[in-house]
Amino acid sequence: MESYFLGRQPILDRNQNLVAYELLFRQEQTQETAAITDDLSASANVIVNAYGRFGIQNVLGQQRGFINADPGLIMSDIISLLPCKHVVLEVRVPDLITGDFLQHCQELKQKGYQFALDNIVAIDSRIEQLLPIVSIVKVDVLALEIDALEKLVNDLKRWPVLLLALKVESREQEMRCKQLGFQMFQGYYFAKPEVMSVKRADPGKLSLMKLLTLVTDNRDHDEIEKEFKRQPGLSYHLMRMVNSVAGDLPRKINSIKHAITLMGREQLLKWIQLLLYTSTQTEGGLPDRRMQTAVERGKLMELIAAAERPHDKNHQERAFIVGILSLLDELLGIEMHQIVNKLGISDDMHQALITREGRLGQALQLIESDENGDNAAVEAALTELGFLSLHEFNGIKLHASDWTSQTGPVAN
C-alpha cells in the first residue's frame, strides 16, 4: 500500500446537525466496511492514523470521535495517549466482564473519558454492569422489530444515558426513533462512511526499535533527538502527535527536542510502542532516496545556520527542521501549506517552507539551487546570504554528506 486510510461516519443530532464522527479502520479507499480479525490492531491503527498521520484536528475539527475500544485497548496504556476531550470509547459488550475491567473503566470515567455501548439489541446482566459507566448507548435499530425496539428504549430509560440510533436507513426509521426519544443518529440514510487517505511515509522498524530502547533506558534527550534526526517521517509524526494531543500550545514548536519535551518521556514511549505495533513495513526494504535527501538537507541547513549564528542553538535547530520538512509534500502527497499549518511551527520556519523567504528560506533556496545544478543561482544565493563563500559552502556540503552517510535513514 502507498497510502494510509481512515474511515469516518457522521453522527447527527435530532436536527441533523453534526455532533461527532465514528472513526473506522479501513485498508482501501473504496471500502464501506472492513473485515476485522483483530480488534486491538484495528483500533491501534485508527489511533495512529487519526493522531499521527492525519492530525486529529483535520479528522474531527471541533467534533468528538467515537473510537472502537475492545477490553484489551481499554486495559492498556494506549488510552492515556488520547485526550478525553477528543474521544468517546465505543465498547462492544465483552463475553466476560471482570472486576478489574469495571474498576479501570470507572477510573477512566473519573478522568473525563466517555463510554458508549455499541450494537445493543437487548439488555442482559453483562450490559447492566456496564450501564452505570456509559454515557451513550448505540442501539442497532435495523435488527429490531418495532415492539422490541420500543421495549428496549423503555428499559434503557432507567439509566441516565443518551440514545443513539445506529444503522438508520430510511426516513421512516428516523421518524420512529425520534418519536421514541433517540437523541443521536447514524446510518446510511444520512451518510455512508467517508474514507480519507494520506500518502504513506512510515518510519522504519529498526529506527523505532532503537528509539524504544533509548527511551526505555532513560537516555538523555540529545540521544533521542539524534535518532529522530535520522528519520524525517518520524520527526513529522512526532510533531503532528504533539499538536494533536496538546491542542493549542502556548509556544510554537521550534525543535525536535522541544517536541520530545512537550510530549514527555512516558507518552513518547507509549506512542513509539503503538507505531511499532501498527507498522506493516517488510524487512529488507531500501530507504526512499528523497528521505535521505531530506536528512542531508536538514544537516546542511543546520551547518549553514551555525556558520551564521554559531552561538544560537535554537536557530540551528529550527534550520534543521526546515530542511527535513522541505520534501514532505512530495513524500506525503500533501501541499506544503497544509503540512506546516498542522505542525504549529514558528513563523520564520513557516515562511521558509512556504515562500523561501527570511534567512532560513534563503538558505533552503541555496540548497535547492545547488541540487538542481544551477551555479548562477547558487552564486546569487550566497551573495544574498552574505556570510558564506562558495568554498565554505562546498566544505559544509561534504560535512553534511558524511554525516548523512553515517547517520541517515536506514533500511527497515
Secondary structure as UniProt FT lines:
FT   STRAND          3..13
FT   TURN            14..15
FT   STRAND          18..25
FT   TURN            29..30
FT   HELIX           39..47
FT   HELIX           48..54
FT   HELIX           56..60
FT   TURN            61..62
FT   STRAND          64..68
FT   HELIX           71..75
FT   HELIX           77..81
FT   TURN            84..86
FT   STRAND          87..91
FT   HELIX           99..110
FT   TURN            111..112
FT   STRAND          114..120
FT   HELIX           125..130
FT   TURN            131..133
FT   STRAND          136..140
FT   HELIX           141..143
FT   HELIX           146..156
FT   TURN            157..158
FT   STRAND          162..166
FT   HELIX           171..180
FT   STRAND          184..186
FT   TURN            188..190
FT   STRAND          194..199
FT   HELIX           205..216
FT   TURN            217..218
FT   HELIX           221..229
FT   HELIX           232..246
FT   HELIX           256..263
FT   HELIX           265..278
FT   TURN            283..284
FT   HELIX           289..308
FT   TURN            310..311
FT   HELIX           313..325
FT   TURN            326..327
FT   HELIX           328..332
FT   HELIX           336..343
FT   HELIX           347..355
FT   HELIX           358..371
FT   TURN            372..373
FT   HELIX           375..385
FT   HELIX           390..407
//
